[in-house]
Amino acid sequence: MSDDHKHVMLKLSGEMLGGNGAGSGIDGDALSQIANEISEVHKTGRKVSVVIGGGNIFRGAEATKWGMERASADYMGMLATIINGLALQAVLENKFKIDTRVMTAISMPELAEPYIRRKAIKHLDLGRVVIFAGGTGNPLFTTDTAASLRAREVGAELIVKATKVDGIYDKDPNLYDDAKKFVTLSYLDVISQKLDVMDATAITMCMEADLEILVCKLDKPGSVLRAIEDKTIGTTVK
């Protein structure tokens, strides 16, 4: 392992757990693949923390279209992220034998530990994978913002956003053959060009701390580790 990025924060959308279908529910193969990617990074001796979304189960932002009040919808979305976190923990521990802790921003001590910054750092120092669930614990904030916040709090050096696309493009590569892929971008480029990477709040938090973001594709086994070690595979925002 190089000296760069000894602590990696992996940001996953909930849809990644839904597999190649509609992206809803939890697909066992997708869950196992994600756990394997975490295991490969963990084997290098890096500290690994994870923030996961809940869009495969419930999307708070969309529920407002049904007439639901936004705060209530967002809290339901936070609960969805905790379900995903518990599922990921179970596979990491049972299949890959990696000691894992789920820490939630919403207290539910029967299921997971409450988020306490110093305790999270201790877990990471002991070589445990820490899954941060429940978002920030507040409505109106995305899990992208939660990833930026937790990464800064626990001292992560790189946020890896694993997606179904191999980087950031100027337009949707699935719709346009002439879409241009970026190898590197500045934080201000992302904000000014309104590129669909993370929301502006998350990008700003990373910019303030000079915290790099790597966007890569999670497809073949070991793809996340390869992108970390060769950033030209994906797109780096710095």
N, C-alpha and C positions, 0 to 999 in steps of 0.2 A: 504494500500500500504506500502510495506517495504521501507526502506530508500535507497535501492539500485536502481539505474537506474531511476532517476526521469525524465530524458529526453531520449526518445527512437527514433532512426532514423530507419524507415522502408524502406528497399530497395526491390523494386519489379522489376522483369523483365517485359518487355512489353508483353511477351507471356502469362503471368498470366491473362491478361485482355482478351486474346483470347479464354478463356474457355477450355473445354476438347477436342475440335475439333482440327483443324490444328494449333490453336494458332495464327490465323491471324484476323485482324479487332478487333472490340470491342464487346464482348459478354455481354449483359445486366446483366445476372445472375452473371457472374464472377465479373463484376464491382461492383454490389451491395454487393456481398460477401466480397470483399476486403474492401469496405467502412464500412461494418459492423465490420470487424476485427479492423479497425482503431478506430471506435466508441467505441468498448469494451475497448481498451487500454486507450483511451481518458477519459472515464468515471472514471478511477481510479485516475485521477488527474495528471497523467504524462503529460509532454510536449511531443507532437508527431510531428515529421517532416517526410517527405516522399521524396524519390528520386525514380523516375520511369523511366524505359527504354522505348524504342520505337520499339522493334523488332517485335511486332505484326503488325506494319504498314510498317516499312522500316528498313532494316539493312545495315548500311553504309559499314561495313566490307565486306559483301557479294557482294555489288554492284560493287566493284572493279573488280570482275570476269567478269563483262560485258564490261570492258574497261573504266569504270568511274574513274575519278581522285579521290583519297582517301579523300582529304579535302572537295570537293564538296559533296561526298557521306555522309561524317560524318555530315555536316551541315544539310543535308536532314533528317538524323537520329535524330538530335537535334529537328527539327521541329516536328517530330513524337512524341517525348516525351512531347512536349507542348500540342499536341492534347490530349494525354492520361491524362495529368495533369488537363486540363480543364474539361474533362469528369468526372474525379474523384472528382474534386471540386463541380461540379453540383450535383452529387449524395449525397455527404457529406452534402451539405447545404440544398438541397431540401427534401431529404428523412430522413436524420438523424439530421437535424437542428444544424449542427456544423459549427461555423464560420471558414471559410477556406480562405487562401490566396495562390495563385499561384505566385511564383517568378521565373522569367526567366533570364538565363544568356545571352540571346539574347534579346535586347530591342524590345518590341512590346507593347507599353503602352495602345493601344486600347483593348488588351486582358488580360494583366496581369501586375503585378508590376515588374520593373527591380530588380534584386537581389542587395540588399544593406545589408551588414552584420548586422549593428546596427538596421535596420528596421526589419529584420527577427527575431532578438532576442526579439525586442519589441512585435512583433506579438505573439511569443511563450510565453512570460511572461503574455500576456493578455489571454492566454488559447486558442488561435487559432491554428488550424492545418496548418502547412506551407508545401506546395508542391514545391520542388525545381525542375524546369524543364529546359530543354535546356542543360543538361549535365554541363560541366565546361565552356561552351561557346567557347571552342577551339577544333579543329579537333584532331584526333589521341589519344584522351582520352576516356575511356569507362565511362558508367554511374556508374560502381562500383567505379572508381576513383572519380567521382563527389560526390558519397555518402560519401566516406572517407573524402574528402576535406570539404564538407559542414558540416559534423558531427563535425569535429575539429573546424571549424570556429564558429559554433553556440553553441558549448559546449555539444553536445550529449554524453551520457555515454555508450551507447550500440547501435550497428548497428544490426538490425534484418533482415536477408536476408530470406524472405519467398519464398519457392520454392514448387515444386511438389514432393520433396523427403524429408523424415523426418530426414535429417542430412547429414553428410559427410561420404562417404564410400571409401574404398581403391580401389574399382572398381564399375562399374555401377550395382546397385542392380536389375535393370530391366532386365539385361542380365545374371547375374551370381548369382546363388542361394547361393554361399559361400561368397558373398561380406560381408566384415566386416565393421560395423559401428563404428565410433569413437565418444566417449562422449566428450572428450576434446582434443585439439591439440594446439601446439605452432605455432606462426606465421612462424617460421623457418621450422617447419614440413610441413606446407602447401606449402611453396616455394620450399623446397628441394624435396618433393615427387610429385610436380607438380599436386596437387589436384585441382579439378575444383570447386573452391569456389569463388574467386575474382582474378582479374589479379594481377601480382606481384607489380605493382605500388600502387594499393589500399591496398594490404596487408602490404607493407612497411610503408605507411602513418599511418596505424592503429598501427603498431608495434612501431613506433617512439613516439606515444602518449599514448601507453598502452590502446588503445581503443578496447574493446571486440567486437567480432563478434559472433552472434548466428544464426546458420542456422537451420531452422525448416520447417515443412510442413504446408502449408495453405490448409486445407481441410474442417474439421468440424467447425461449428461456435465456436468462442472463442479459436481456436487452437493457435493463435499467443500469446494471453495473457497467456494461460496455459504454453507455452514454455518459456515465459519471467519469470514466477514465479516458474517454475520447469525446469531448463535448461537441466536435464537429458533426457528430451523428444527429444531435438535436439542435435546439436553439438556446443560446444563453442570453439572459437579460441581466445587464450589470451596469 
